[in-house]
Amino acid sequence: IERMRIEANGGVQARKTVIKTVSSNTTLADEDSGKTIYWTGGTLTLPANAEVGQQFVIINNTNGSATPDLNSNTISTNWTTHSAMADETARTYISVEADKWIYIG
């Protein structure tokens, strides 16, 4: 698995986007943090206990509006409310403190 690349000009590319496809009922794991989740079906649930710094970019391709389940977590106040995603849109969830997410849509 490629994790780092040294370019011909000497530049370093430290990370490639890792995409995880979700097509059935799935609860994301802590080790999925940093991945782009391509959601095509089933129920998508964020980890039960968010850890500071976790980030999930979710692309909805479920052929309908859907929202990932937050499990026991909440959206931090003063950030965008947790609402349904339209088809083929991307939303980012970032844990800014334990068990709280900010949602960028």
C-alpha positions as CSV (number, residue, x, y, z in Angstrom):
1,I,0.0,0.0,0.0
2,E,1.5,3.3,-1.1
3,R,1.6,5.8,1.8
4,M,4.4,8.2,0.6
5,R,5.8,9.1,-2.7
6,I,9.0,11.1,-3.6
7,E,8.3,13.0,-6.8
8,A,11.0,13.4,-9.5
9,N,11.4,17.1,-8.5
10,G,12.2,16.1,-4.9
11,G,8.7,16.9,-3.6
12,V,7.1,14.5,-1.1
13,Q,3.5,13.5,-1.3
14,A,2.8,12.1,2.1
15,R,-0.7,10.7,1.6
16,K,-3.1,9.7,-1.0
17,T,-6.9,9.8,-0.5
18,V,-8.1,6.5,0.8
19,I,-11.7,5.7,-0.3
20,K,-13.9,3.2,1.6
21,T,-17.1,2.1,-0.1
22,V,-20.1,1.5,2.1
23,S,-23.0,-0.4,0.5
24,S,-24.7,-1.9,3.5
25,N,-25.4,-1.1,7.2
26,T,-22.0,0.0,8.5
27,T,-20.6,1.7,11.6
28,L,-17.3,3.4,10.8
29,A,-14.3,2.5,13.0
30,D,-11.7,4.8,14.5
31,E,-9.1,3.5,11.9
32,D,-11.4,4.8,9.1
33,S,-10.7,8.4,10.2
34,G,-9.1,10.3,7.4
35,K,-10.7,8.3,4.7
36,T,-13.3,9.5,2.2
37,I,-16.4,7.4,2.6
38,Y,-18.3,6.7,-0.7
39,W,-21.8,5.8,0.6
40,T,-23.9,3.8,-1.8
41,G,-26.5,2.1,0.4
42,G,-27.5,1.0,3.9
43,T,-27.2,2.9,7.1
44,L,-24.0,4.8,7.7
45,T,-23.1,5.4,11.4
46,L,-20.1,7.4,12.7
47,P,-18.0,5.8,15.6
48,A,-19.7,5.6,18.9
49,N,-17.1,7.7,20.7
50,A,-15.6,10.5,18.6
51,E,-12.0,11.2,19.4
52,V,-10.5,14.7,18.9
53,G,-9.1,15.1,15.4
54,Q,-11.1,12.4,13.7
55,Q,-12.3,13.4,10.3
56,F,-14.6,11.7,7.8
57,V,-15.5,13.0,4.3
58,I,-18.7,11.4,3.2
59,I,-20.0,11.3,-0.3
60,N,-23.6,10.4,-0.6
61,N,-24.4,8.3,-3.6
62,T,-27.4,6.5,-2.1
63,N,-29.8,7.8,-4.8
64,G,-31.6,9.8,-2.2
65,S,-31.2,12.3,0.7
66,A,-29.7,10.6,3.7
67,T,-27.8,11.6,6.8
68,P,-25.1,9.6,8.6
69,D,-26.2,8.5,12.1
70,L,-24.1,10.2,14.8
71,N,-24.4,7.2,17.2
72,S,-24.2,8.7,20.7
73,N,-22.3,11.8,19.4
74,T,-23.7,15.3,18.9
75,I,-23.0,18.3,16.6
76,S,-21.1,21.1,18.4
77,T,-23.2,24.2,18.9
78,N,-22.9,27.2,16.6
79,W,-22.1,24.9,13.6
80,T,-24.3,23.9,10.7
81,T,-27.2,21.7,11.8
82,H,-27.2,18.0,11.0
83,S,-29.4,17.7,7.9
84,A,-30.0,15.4,5.1
85,M,-27.5,15.2,2.2
86,A,-28.7,15.5,-1.4
87,D,-27.5,13.0,-4.0
88,E,-23.8,12.9,-4.8
89,T,-22.8,15.6,-2.3
90,A,-19.9,15.6,0.1
91,R,-20.1,16.5,3.7
92,T,-17.2,16.6,6.2
93,Y,-17.5,15.6,9.8
94,I,-14.6,16.7,12.1
95,S,-14.4,15.8,15.8
96,V,-13.3,19.0,17.6
97,E,-13.7,17.5,21.1
98,A,-14.6,14.1,22.4
99,D,-18.0,12.9,21.3
100,K,-18.8,16.1,19.4
101,W,-18.6,16.8,15.7
102,I,-18.6,19.8,13.5
103,Y,-20.4,19.3,10.2
104,I,-19.3,21.1,7.1
105,G,-21.7,20.9,4.2
